[in-house]
Amino acid sequence: MGLFARVGRLFKGFFGLFVSGIEERNPEALMEASRQEFRERMVQFNQALARMAGIAERLKNQIKMKTTRAQDLEHRILANHQAGNLELAGTLARELSDLKADLTTDTQELADTEEAYQANLRQARVVQKEFEDKITHLERQLSQVKVKEAQAEAAAGLGNVAFKVGDLGDSMKSVEEILNKRYEQSAGKARLAKDLVDVSSVQEKESERKALEQAALAEFLAGKGIAVSADAPQAQTTTKQMGPAQQAGGAQT
């Protein structure tokens, strides 16, 4: 074996290893290349199908035109036979016979073309579905591989950084002290704010507000000529708000 042949074989071997390494590191690129190759082949296949469909359409038009021509010849043959033009009628009859033979051939060719077209169309659909299923399977498999690789990488990282919770004792103790301090401050402020609120004063103001609202309602109803019943809510509220001195004054009057 010559030197150049040996070098060439060695180069092919190194190149093959290089390409194999790239493919292993980039399966997505390999899948995309497969998609592109499949698309190109499908384009060629579809073009062939389109030509076959065009032939079928041309045969349909030929059959339609020849059928019309045959009907016209039949009418002319009958007319010339009745008129006594036997020679012309014979010529037309011979033409009609040849035309019917052509129609038979065209009809058979159309049937064969349609059958081949439908068979190839079904094959194209099956191949496309198989390719899509294969791609889906490979994508799912690739996702699983990536998950496992990530798990292995995480496990290796944890193995290289081994530690215990006790190693963080000082830091965690500082965090706990800070949180306790903030809790005490917030709790003290909340209690002080609560103690500063005069609950009885708030209740008195609320009762006063309700009494004023009911008095305004009673005044409005009186202005509209609407009688207010004695057991209405505003009467009860107003009575509750009258002090002993006011009740006494009312009794004297």
C-alpha positions as CSV (number, residue, x, y, z in Angstrom):
1,M,0.0,0.0,0.0
2,G,1.4,3.4,-1.0
3,L,2.2,6.2,1.4
4,F,-0.5,8.5,0.2
5,A,-3.1,5.8,0.5
6,R,-2.1,5.2,4.1
7,V,-2.1,8.9,4.9
8,G,-5.5,9.2,3.3
9,R,-6.9,6.4,5.3
10,L,-5.4,7.8,8.5
11,F,-6.9,11.3,7.7
12,K,-10.3,9.7,7.0
13,G,-10.1,7.9,10.4
14,F,-9.2,11.1,12.3
15,F,-11.9,13.1,10.5
16,G,-14.5,10.4,11.3
17,L,-13.6,10.5,14.9
18,F,-13.9,14.3,14.9
19,V,-17.3,14.2,13.2
20,S,-18.5,11.5,15.6
21,G,-17.4,13.7,18.6
22,I,-19.3,16.7,17.3
23,E,-22.4,14.6,16.7
24,E,-22.2,13.2,20.3
25,R,-21.9,16.7,21.7
26,N,-24.6,18.2,19.5
27,P,-27.5,15.8,19.0
28,E,-29.9,18.7,18.4
29,A,-27.8,19.8,15.3
30,L,-27.9,16.2,14.0
31,M,-31.7,16.1,14.4
32,E,-32.1,19.4,12.6
33,A,-29.9,18.0,9.8
34,S,-32.2,15.0,9.6
35,R,-35.2,17.2,9.4
36,Q,-33.7,19.3,6.6
37,E,-32.8,16.2,4.7
38,F,-36.3,14.8,5.1
39,R,-37.8,18.1,3.9
40,E,-35.7,18.1,0.8
41,R,-36.7,14.5,0.0
42,M,-40.3,15.3,0.6
43,V,-40.1,18.2,-1.7
44,Q,-38.8,16.0,-4.5
45,F,-41.4,13.4,-3.7
46,N,-44.2,16.0,-3.8
47,Q,-43.0,17.3,-7.1
48,A,-43.2,13.8,-8.6
49,L,-46.7,13.5,-7.1
50,A,-47.7,16.8,-8.6
51,R,-46.5,15.7,-12.0
52,M,-48.5,12.5,-11.7
53,A,-51.6,14.5,-10.6
54,G,-51.1,16.8,-13.7
55,I,-51.1,13.8,-16.0
56,A,-54.3,12.6,-14.5
57,E,-56.0,15.9,-15.0
58,R,-54.8,16.0,-18.6
59,L,-56.2,12.6,-19.2
60,K,-59.5,13.7,-17.7
61,N,-59.7,16.6,-20.1
62,Q,-58.8,14.4,-23.1
63,I,-61.5,11.9,-22.2
64,K,-64.0,14.7,-21.8
65,M,-63.1,16.3,-25.2
66,K,-63.1,12.9,-27.0
67,T,-66.4,11.9,-25.4
68,T,-67.9,15.1,-26.8
69,R,-66.3,14.5,-30.2
70,A,-67.7,10.9,-30.2
71,Q,-71.2,12.2,-29.5
72,D,-70.9,14.7,-32.4
73,L,-69.7,12.0,-34.8
74,E,-72.6,9.8,-33.9
75,H,-75.1,12.6,-34.8
76,R,-73.3,13.2,-38.1
77,I,-73.2,9.6,-39.0
78,L,-76.9,9.2,-38.5
79,A,-77.7,12.4,-40.4
80,N,-75.5,11.5,-43.4
81,H,-76.9,7.9,-43.5
82,Q,-80.4,9.2,-43.5
83,A,-79.5,11.7,-46.3
84,G,-77.9,8.9,-48.4
85,N,-74.3,10.1,-48.0
86,L,-73.1,6.6,-47.3
87,E,-69.5,7.2,-48.2
88,L,-69.2,10.1,-45.8
89,A,-71.1,8.2,-43.1
90,G,-68.6,5.3,-43.5
91,T,-65.7,7.7,-43.1
92,L,-67.2,9.2,-40.0
93,A,-68.0,5.7,-38.6
94,R,-64.3,4.7,-39.0
95,E,-63.2,7.9,-37.2
96,L,-65.7,7.1,-34.4
97,S,-64.3,3.6,-34.1
98,D,-60.7,4.9,-33.7
99,L,-61.9,7.6,-31.3
100,K,-63.6,5.0,-29.1
101,A,-60.4,2.9,-29.1
102,D,-58.5,6.0,-27.9
103,L,-61.1,6.6,-25.2
104,T,-60.7,3.1,-23.9
105,T,-56.9,3.5,-23.8
106,D,-57.2,6.9,-22.1
107,T,-59.7,5.7,-19.6
108,Q,-57.4,2.8,-18.6
109,E,-54.4,5.1,-18.4
110,L,-56.4,7.5,-16.2
111,A,-57.4,4.6,-13.9
112,D,-53.8,3.4,-13.6
113,T,-52.5,6.9,-13.0
114,E,-55.1,7.6,-10.3
115,E,-54.3,4.3,-8.6
116,A,-50.6,5.0,-8.6
117,Y,-51.2,8.6,-7.4
118,Q,-53.3,7.5,-4.5
119,A,-50.9,4.7,-3.5
120,N,-47.9,7.1,-3.5
121,L,-49.9,9.7,-1.6
122,R,-50.7,7.2,1.1
123,Q,-47.1,6.2,1.2
124,A,-46.0,9.8,1.6
125,R,-48.4,10.3,4.5
126,V,-47.2,7.1,6.2
127,V,-43.6,8.1,5.8
128,Q,-44.2,11.6,7.1
129,K,-46.1,10.2,10.2
130,E,-43.3,7.7,10.9
131,F,-40.7,10.5,10.7
132,E,-42.6,12.8,13.0
133,D,-43.1,9.9,15.5
134,K,-39.4,9.2,15.3
135,I,-38.5,12.8,15.9
136,T,-40.9,13.0,18.8
137,H,-39.3,9.9,20.4
138,L,-35.8,11.3,19.9
139,E,-36.8,14.6,21.4
140,R,-38.3,12.9,24.5
141,Q,-35.2,10.7,24.8
142,L,-32.9,13.7,24.5
143,S,-34.9,15.5,27.2
144,Q,-34.5,12.5,29.5
145,V,-30.7,12.3,28.8
146,K,-30.4,16.0,29.7
147,V,-32.2,15.5,32.9
148,K,-30.0,12.6,33.9
149,E,-26.9,14.5,32.9
150,A,-28.0,17.4,35.1
151,Q,-28.7,15.1,38.0
152,A,-25.3,13.5,37.6
153,E,-23.6,16.9,37.5
154,A,-25.5,18.1,40.6
155,A,-24.5,14.9,42.5
156,A,-20.9,15.4,41.5
157,G,-21.0,19.0,42.7
158,L,-22.5,18.0,46.0
159,G,-19.9,15.4,46.5
160,N,-17.1,17.9,46.0
161,V,-18.7,20.4,48.4
162,A,-19.4,18.2,51.4
163,F,-20.5,20.1,54.6
164,K,-22.8,19.7,57.6
165,V,-25.5,22.0,59.0
166,G,-23.3,22.5,62.1
167,D,-20.7,24.2,60.0
168,L,-23.0,27.1,59.6
169,G,-23.7,27.5,63.3
170,D,-22.3,31.0,63.7
171,S,-24.2,32.4,60.7
172,M,-27.5,30.8,61.6
173,K,-27.1,31.9,65.3
174,S,-26.6,35.5,64.1
175,V,-29.7,35.3,61.9
176,E,-31.7,33.9,64.8
177,E,-30.6,36.8,67.1
178,I,-31.5,39.4,64.5
179,L,-35.0,37.9,63.9
180,N,-35.6,37.7,67.7
181,K,-34.6,41.4,68.1
182,R,-36.8,42.5,65.3
183,Y,-39.8,40.5,66.7
184,E,-39.4,42.1,70.1
185,Q,-39.3,45.6,68.7
186,S,-42.3,45.0,66.5
187,A,-44.3,43.4,69.3
188,G,-43.5,46.3,71.7
189,K,-44.6,48.9,69.2
190,A,-47.8,47.1,68.5
191,R,-48.6,46.8,72.3
192,L,-47.8,50.5,72.8
193,A,-50.1,51.5,70.0
194,K,-52.9,49.4,71.4
195,D,-52.5,50.8,74.9
196,L,-52.6,54.4,73.6
197,V,-56.0,53.9,72.0
198,D,-58.9,54.9,74.3
199,V,-61.4,52.2,73.5
200,S,-64.3,53.8,75.5
201,S,-63.8,57.1,73.6
202,V,-63.9,55.3,70.3
203,Q,-67.1,53.6,71.3
204,E,-68.7,56.9,72.4
205,K,-67.8,58.5,69.1
206,E,-69.3,55.6,67.2
207,S,-72.5,55.8,69.2
208,E,-72.6,59.6,68.6
209,R,-72.1,59.1,64.9
210,K,-75.0,56.6,64.7
211,A,-77.3,58.9,66.7
212,L,-76.6,61.8,64.4
213,E,-77.3,59.6,61.4
214,Q,-80.6,58.5,62.8
215,A,-81.6,62.1,63.7
216,A,-80.8,63.2,60.1
217,L,-82.9,60.4,58.8
218,A,-85.8,61.3,61.1
219,E,-85.6,65.0,60.0
220,F,-85.6,64.0,56.4
221,L,-88.6,61.7,56.8
222,A,-90.5,64.4,58.7
223,G,-89.9,66.9,55.9
224,K,-91.4,64.4,53.5
225,G,-94.5,63.9,55.7
226,I,-93.5,60.4,56.6
227,A,-94.4,59.4,60.2
228,V,-91.7,57.7,62.2
229,S,-92.9,54.9,64.4
230,A,-92.1,55.0,68.1
231,D,-90.1,51.8,68.0
232,A,-87.9,53.0,65.1
233,P,-84.1,52.5,65.5
234,Q,-83.4,56.2,65.6
235,A,-85.8,56.8,68.5
236,Q,-84.1,54.0,70.5
237,T,-80.7,55.4,69.7
238,T,-81.6,59.0,70.6
239,T,-83.1,57.9,73.9
240,K,-79.9,56.1,74.7
241,Q,-77.9,59.2,74.1
242,M,-79.9,61.5,76.5
243,G,-78.4,62.1,79.9
244,P,-80.2,62.1,83.3
245,A,-80.3,65.9,83.3
246,Q,-82.0,66.0,79.9
247,Q,-84.5,63.4,80.9
248,A,-85.4,65.4,84.0
249,G,-85.8,68.6,82.1
250,G,-88.1,66.9,79.7
251,A,-90.2,65.6,82.6
252,Q,-90.5,69.2,84.1
253,T,-91.7,70.5,80.8
